[in-house]
Amino acid sequence: MRSQQFQRVFLAVAIAAIGLVTATHPAFAAMSPAAGHGLGGLGMLFGIGQLSPAGARVIDPIITEVVQGYRFPNLVGSVLFPEVPVSTRGGQVIQFGPEAFRRYNARRAPGAATKRVDFGYLGDKFALVQDALEGKVPFEVMEDAQRVPHINLAQVYLRGTVNILKKSLEADQAALALDPNNYDANHKVALAGTSKWSDPSSNPTQDIDDYKETVRTGIGVRPNVLVMSAQAYKAARTNPNIVDRFKYTSKESITADMLAQLWDLDKVAIGDDIYWDDSTGQMVDVWGNNAVLAYSALAASSNQEPSYGYTYRMIGHPMAEIPYQDRNARSWIYPVNYERVPVNSAFSAGFLIQTPA
């Protein structure tokens, strides 16, 4: 009898202690129903009552849901390399040749054998890389922010941490897409002299049409996306031939959407991202002075669909771990992991345009 009473008292004290933690922990404050998260109440309390692997599985998805919801419009690498989930950290890339894009005669006569076709093959090996960072929120900063309504520093610092990880991915995607060694001689060009889009006598629209036709004759599908560096975009939108096409239809500045419509593309994305180069002490454009035209499976849910490239991403990533206190630094620490790698699945579905400006 006394044992049962002791268990009840212990359970009541435990629930009260957990309630105190959830009321004061900044990460849990970000997940309260008032903050727009659908989980709360005793169900959440029991889920985080013990800092065990089982408890971690409850906490991690909640914070990870916040992390995975962040979007960064200035990062455009995923236009060329859509993210698809994978369940292993290594394997072989599913690559596609021209046969994956072509149309086939599937007509069958009575009694005749049924035709067969294979899509994709196992190509180069891949290994996910793991980027990991910890966002640090000093106690003093957290306390000051709590005096201002509607400021949630946990989410602010998580977003900043994820942004750094995404910028790293953007640089990897750009490096892969802009490497001329990944293209054969017919799928790349280095513009020079009067052929540069920054030259008034050049004709970017004619160039795009020619490059699209090169891709179409190789794989049977026209490119649907164009990623342009900031320099390339400026050269194209101010080119006299482009300006002349819009002068009677719009008084507004020429936008990426207008160029997409003019060039019959689903999307024109502008790579504005920059980074600090320690070796030169200068800011550098991630996409340099280039443009990449490609057929990309923008709505792909797996790597089984033919596409210029993919970003293989571990299922559940980016993933936020349990926040913890660093008493020595007097800070809350928010760890985030992101395992991913951009891969080439069909560079024959792309066309590299170098030095357009």
N, C-alpha and C positions, 0 to 999 in steps of 0.2 A: 504494500500500500504506500509506504513512504517512498519506495522507489518510483512509483507512478507519479506521486506528487512532485518529486524532485525533477522528473523528466518534463512535467508540465511547466514548472518554474524555469527550468533551463531553456525550454523552447520559447517561452515568453520573452526571456532576456535576450535570446539570440535574435528573435524577430525585431525587438526594439533596437538592438545594436545594428542590425542590417539596415533598418529604416534610417538610423542616424547617418550611416555611411552614404546611402543613396541621396540623402538630403544635402550633404555637404560636399560630396565628390563632384568635381566639375564635369567629368565625363558623363556621369549619370544625369546631371542637370540638363545636359544637352539632349537627353533622350526622353525627358519627361513628356507626358501627354500635352502639357502646355506648350512645349517646344515643337509640337507637331509630330512626335513619334507615337506610333500606335501601341507601344508596349508600356505597361506600368502596373501599379498595384502589387498585391501579394505574389502573383505569379512571377513577376520580375524579381521580387525580393528573394523568393526561394531559389530562383535560377542562379543568383549570384552569391548565395549565402556562403559557399565554400570556394576558395580559390584553388580548385582542383582542375584537372583536364576537362572534366564534365562541365564545371562552371565556366571554364574558358570558352567552351563551345557555345555557351549561351551569350556570353558578353561579346566575344569577337564579332559574330555576325551583326550585332546591333550597331556597333561603331563602324564596321566595314560597310554596312548599308549606306551610312552617311558618306564615307570616303568614295565609294563607287558611284555615287550620284553626282559628283562634281564634274563639270564640263568646262573646257578651256577653249573658247572659240578661236583664239589666235594660233592654236596648234593644229596643223593640217595633215600631218603625216599619215593619219589613219584613213584619209581619203584614198591614198594609194595602197595602204597596208591595213585593211579593216581588221579589227581585233576579233579573234575567234578563240574559244576556250579549248584547252588541251588538258588531259589528265595525267600526262607524264612529263618529266623534266627534260627528256631527250628522246630522239627517235630520228625518223627520216621525213623529209619534207615531201608532201604530196605535190608533185609538179605536173604541169600540163603542157603538152605540145600542141601544134596546130590542129590535130585531129579532135581535140576536146572542144574546139570552137566551130567546127564545120558542120554543115547539114549533111545528113545521110539519107540515102534512098532505102526506106524501111519496107517498101512494098514487097509482098510475098505472094508467089503463085501457089495454088493448091498443090500440096504434096512436096513443095520445095523446102529446102532447109532454111531455117530462120537465121538471118544475118546476126552477127555478134559484133559488139564494139566495146572497147575498153576505154575508160576515162581515168586519166591521171596515172602516174607511176611513182614509185618511191625513188626520190632523187637524193640530193645532198643531205647529210646528217644535220640535225639541229640540236642545240642545247640551250635551254632557257638560262638567261642570266638573272641574277637576283640583285635588285637595287633595294637598299634598306636605309631608312633615315628615321631619326627620332626628333619630333618637334618638342621643344622645351618651353614651358610656360612658367616663368618665375612666380612664386607665391604673391609677391608684391603687385605684380601686374594683374594677376588674377583678382586680387582683392580690390584694386582700383576699378577694374572693369565691372565688378559686381555692383558697384554704386551707380552705374549707368544702365538704364533699362534697355533691353533688347540687344545687348552685346554678349555674345557667347564666345569667349576666347578659345574654348576647346575646338569649336568648329573652325574658327579663324586660323588657328595654328595647324590643324589637320589639313585644311585646304592649302595652306602655304607649303606644307610638306609634300602633299600629293602633286602640287604644281611643279615642284623641283624634279620629282621622279618622272612626271610626264614630259618635262622639257628634255630630260636625258633620253627618253624614248624617241622624241622628235628628232634629236640629233642623230641617233642611230638610224632612224628611218630615212632621213635625208642623205646620210652617208651612203646607204645602200642604193637609193634611187639615183644619186648623182654620180655614181662610179661608172665612167664610160666603158670600163672593161666588162661590165655586165651586159652590154648591148653589142649586137653584131653591126657591121659597117652600114647596113641599110636602115638601122633603127636609131641613128644618132646623127646630129649635125652640129657643127660649131659655126655660128653666124659671124661674119666679118665684113668690114667695110660698109658698102651700101645695102647689104642684106640684113644688117642689124635693124631691129625694130625701132631703135632710137634714131635711125636715119630717115629723113622725110620721104625718100623715094622707095622705101621698103613697103611691103604689103603683108602684114601679119595674117590677115584673113586667108590670103592665098596660100601662105605657108602652112597654116593649120590644116586647111583642106588637103594639101599634098601629104602632110604627115599622117593625117587620119586615113588617107587612102593607102598609104604604105602599110599601116597596121592591118587595115581591112583585107588587103590582098594576101596578107600572110596568115591570118587566123580566121577570116570570114566574119569578123565582128568589128564594128567601128568603136574607137575609144569613146568613153562617156564622161571622163573627168580630165581636168587639167589643173595641175598644181604649179603656180607661178611664184617665183621669188618677188620680193617687194620691188627690186630693180626692174625685173621683166614686166611686172604689172604696170609700173609707171611708164615704161617705154611703149607698151601696147596701147594703153588708154589715151596717151597723148599723141600717138602716131596720126599724122594728117589723114591717112586713108581710113582709119578707124573713126576719127572725129567726123569725117565727111559722111559716114554711114548713118550717123545719129543726128546731124544738125537740123534735119527737117522733122524729126519725130520726137525729140526730147531736148529740153533746155537744161536738164539736170546734168550733173557730172556723170561721166561714164563709170558704171559700177561693174563688179565681177559678175553679177547676175545678168547684166545687159550683154556682157561679152559671152556668157554661156549661151544666151539665146541667139546671139549673132552666129556663134560657131556651132550651134546645134549640139550642145553638151549638157549633160545632167547637172554638172557642177564645175565651176571654176573657183578654186580656193587659193587664197593668197597667203604665202608663208612669210609672216611678219616677225617670227621669233628671232631673237638675237642672243648672243652669249658673250661673256667677257673672256678674252683670250689672255691668259697670264703671260704667255711668251712675248706677245706684242704690246700688251698694255692697252688694247683697243677692243671696242665692241665689234662683233663679227655677225653677219647675216648667216643664219643656219642654212638657208637655201641658196645663198650666194647669188650668182648672176645666171640663173637657169630656169627652165620650165620642163615639166614632165607631163606628157600626154599619155593616157593609158585607159585600158578597159579594166574597171575595178568592180568587184561584186560588193557594192556598198551595203546591201542588206543581208549579206551572208550570215548564216548562223553556225556554219561549220566550214572546215577547210576542204570540203568535197566539191565545191563549185569552182570552175575555172576562173581565175582572176590574176591580175598582174602580180600581186603579192598579198601576204597576210602578216599580221602580227599574232604569233602564237602566244597566248596568255594562259597561265595556270588558272584552273577553275578556282573562283573565289577571290581572285586578286584584282586590284590592289587590296591588301588585307591589313586591317588595323589590329594590333595586339592590345592586350589589357594595359591601360595606362597605369603608371606607378609613380611613387614619390621618390625623388632623389633628395634626401634630407641634407646632404652635404652642399648641393647646389641650390637647395630651397626652391625646388621646382617640381611641377608635374611633368612627366615625360610621356609622350604619345608616339609609340613605335609604329611604323608603317612599312610593310614589305610589298614588293612588286616584282614578280617573276614573269619575264616576257622576252621575246626576241622577234624582230622583223625578219621575214624570209622571202626569198624569191621563189615564186611558184610558176610564173610564166612571163619572163621579161620580153618575150616576143609580142606580148600584148601592150608594150609600151614604146614610147619614142622620146629620147632625150634631146632637148634643145639647149645647147650651151651658148653662153655669151650673147643673149638676144639684145642686151642693152650696152 
